[in-house]
């Protein structure tokens, strides 16, 4: 059997990848298994959950008359036992087993070994694969892994056969397009290709480069109806995209030996769906009615997905996801997206996507990544925060971005106005070249303040810190003149790894941070994952709202070993420089006691081992949840300082998902409730003589800084590049004036009025 193992996986992959007739392919796969692995019987049973029975669907080795004739309840026979146990069943001399069931004229009684394996696809039980041999040595328990891998592939084939059967039973509900509207090219559509698109501004920076789409991060929700100037060209585009997508999946399929059975099964099913002629026909019919290929693809795919979603069977409902995945893959090829998004860019590049995660951005970062344009995203998402620290201009919420922009279009991304120019004329490019020069001159002027302190005209010194997430960010702290590192987000280095970093690796990293800080104080926050930051090596529960679920300190306290490793690493590194330890998303006194207790335990362990650390290291918590504020006076009995995390605090206080474009306008740092709560936090800390720092994206806004100084804040931490402008602003105001401004604002009832009032104060 060993000689057959090397080829069997490849041959089955090839057979399934090239299938046009699933029933014939199932016969071929059964024969391949028997031939390569020298089994005397290979049978596939299909499970019917409606009556809890199994039926023989295909066999090689048993009587052909048994197909369709052999049926059994799951409580009967060895094959039923496979489904009951949901695990492989291996039996020698099966006719002596109490679950053996004899079927007349099947010929089963002569076989000396039995191995049955469940066929499972996307957690759905589809049936069982059974192999048998006459020889006692024909199959052993050591053969179970190779057959398990094969079972995953057979499950994919059975799944696809079931999908075809269900779809053929449904009536076609083709959407009828208005031909007059679809064949008209509006002036707006014509202008878009040579004009500009509008999004939401993030930072005052410019970028120019060639459009590059990020595969698997392009979605249908931003594809709209656009008339096709030349339907013939659109038809050629969809043919090419489907062909490229199929070739891509085949390449993945042929690498199947590196995948689990479930992963390879998904790939095979996707390929079979992709080559479905009826799907292609629906797309082309729409193109011929006069719309672009992207929109025709969207309508056909969503129609298919809707059919599956409407089915009664729970498994078939879930297959709508497969259809959508296939559609997105074709869409990526339509947009010209590269198969490898992480390859080096050979020229200045603007990344285009619906949205991207912090992990993707960390993996893609390179010198030629000049800017990012997204159809979704939030101003305070961690992707945007990370892009800020990398000094990469970003524009979010760009309408019609995926409709209008094509791979290799030349773009200008204006991070200040939120405008994306598509193939701009020379006059526009010249204008932005002048703006770039003006920006550089302004930065040079601000750099003269690098060594100056942020002191108000009436003598209040405000310590301006920098928020960082990577070791390379430390150079920006000095470049922009921050006087401490107010927040080091330790989770960003975790995101790029395949496992949790060891104690030695973490200690070395934190020591490097402290060394490069050259004596500046560094506040190290323990890892804050979940929400929109996920570690690839952690299993997360499926959550309706991950920002309200298993994230941050809740994960840390459950993963106590990993958490204590990080605490120990920070303590060890603290002997190398000024260090504070910060814990995120604390919501109770109990959580505070838990983290302080863990720190005390690790301190005692290090002391016994004679390992140096800062015995007086300061411990703090982030106030990010409104429920923490009423009990803050109790929590302050256990910690040394407070850091106000404005990003999450605003999100939770206003019940606004900060990454949701539909409600983004409601996320407002100048909402009266937000201002009042931050004022309460600072007041409570001042009453108990505990230092308080304000961080988050609001901390870099001049109008917010004016209010925070009025509240008595003397520590503010922000994106490094925002420090010079903040320093210049603080040096031009008086604390007494800020206090008067705050008093006036606290009496106002509307965020719009507050914003208008502060705008006059800041820009006077």
Secondary structure as GFF3:
##gff-version 3
##sequence-region A 1 764
A	DSSP	alpha_helix	2	17	.	.	.	ID=ss1
A	DSSP	alpha_helix	22	37	.	.	.	ID=ss2
A	DSSP	beta_strand	41	48	.	.	.	ID=ss3
A	DSSP	beta_strand	53	60	.	.	.	ID=ss4
A	DSSP	three_ten_helix	64	66	.	.	.	ID=ss5
A	DSSP	beta_strand	71	73	.	.	.	ID=ss6
A	DSSP	alpha_helix	77	85	.	.	.	ID=ss7
A	DSSP	beta_strand	89	92	.	.	.	ID=ss8
A	DSSP	three_ten_helix	94	96	.	.	.	ID=ss9
A	DSSP	three_ten_helix	108	110	.	.	.	ID=ss10
A	DSSP	beta_strand	113	121	.	.	.	ID=ss11
A	DSSP	beta_strand	124	133	.	.	.	ID=ss12
A	DSSP	three_ten_helix	141	143	.	.	.	ID=ss13
A	DSSP	alpha_helix	144	168	.	.	.	ID=ss14
A	DSSP	alpha_helix	179	182	.	.	.	ID=ss15
A	DSSP	alpha_helix	187	193	.	.	.	ID=ss16
A	DSSP	beta_strand	196	198	.	.	.	ID=ss17
A	DSSP	beta_strand	206	213	.	.	.	ID=ss18
A	DSSP	three_ten_helix	220	222	.	.	.	ID=ss19
A	DSSP	alpha_helix	231	254	.	.	.	ID=ss20
A	DSSP	three_ten_helix	256	258	.	.	.	ID=ss21
A	DSSP	alpha_helix	261	274	.	.	.	ID=ss22
A	DSSP	alpha_helix	277	288	.	.	.	ID=ss23
A	DSSP	alpha_helix	293	309	.	.	.	ID=ss24
A	DSSP	alpha_helix	314	318	.	.	.	ID=ss25
A	DSSP	alpha_helix	320	334	.	.	.	ID=ss26
A	DSSP	beta_strand	349	353	.	.	.	ID=ss27
A	DSSP	alpha_helix	358	364	.	.	.	ID=ss28
A	DSSP	beta_strand	369	374	.	.	.	ID=ss29
A	DSSP	alpha_helix	382	389	.	.	.	ID=ss30
A	DSSP	beta_strand	393	395	.	.	.	ID=ss31
A	DSSP	alpha_helix	401	404	.	.	.	ID=ss32
A	DSSP	beta_strand	410	414	.	.	.	ID=ss33
A	DSSP	beta_strand	419	422	.	.	.	ID=ss34
A	DSSP	alpha_helix	426	447	.	.	.	ID=ss35
A	DSSP	beta_strand	463	468	.	.	.	ID=ss36
A	DSSP	three_ten_helix	471	473	.	.	.	ID=ss37
A	DSSP	alpha_helix	474	480	.	.	.	ID=ss38
A	DSSP	beta_strand	484	489	.	.	.	ID=ss39
A	DSSP	alpha_helix	491	495	.	.	.	ID=ss40
A	DSSP	alpha_helix	503	517	.	.	.	ID=ss41
A	DSSP	beta_strand	522	525	.	.	.	ID=ss42
A	DSSP	three_ten_helix	546	548	.	.	.	ID=ss43
A	DSSP	alpha_helix	553	558	.	.	.	ID=ss44
A	DSSP	alpha_helix	560	573	.	.	.	ID=ss45
A	DSSP	three_ten_helix	574	576	.	.	.	ID=ss46
A	DSSP	beta_strand	579	583	.	.	.	ID=ss47
A	DSSP	alpha_helix	589	609	.	.	.	ID=ss48
A	DSSP	beta_strand	618	623	.	.	.	ID=ss49
A	DSSP	alpha_helix	626	629	.	.	.	ID=ss50
A	DSSP	alpha_helix	632	635	.	.	.	ID=ss51
A	DSSP	beta_strand	641	645	.	.	.	ID=ss52
A	DSSP	alpha_helix	646	654	.	.	.	ID=ss53
A	DSSP	three_ten_helix	664	666	.	.	.	ID=ss54
A	DSSP	alpha_helix	672	687	.	.	.	ID=ss55
A	DSSP	beta_strand	691	695	.	.	.	ID=ss56
A	DSSP	three_ten_helix	697	700	.	.	.	ID=ss57
A	DSSP	alpha_helix	702	711	.	.	.	ID=ss58
A	DSSP	beta_strand	715	719	.	.	.	ID=ss59
A	DSSP	three_ten_helix	720	722	.	.	.	ID=ss60
A	DSSP	alpha_helix	723	730	.	.	.	ID=ss61
A	DSSP	alpha_helix	735	746	.	.	.	ID=ss62
A	DSSP	alpha_helix	751	762	.	.	.	ID=ss63
###
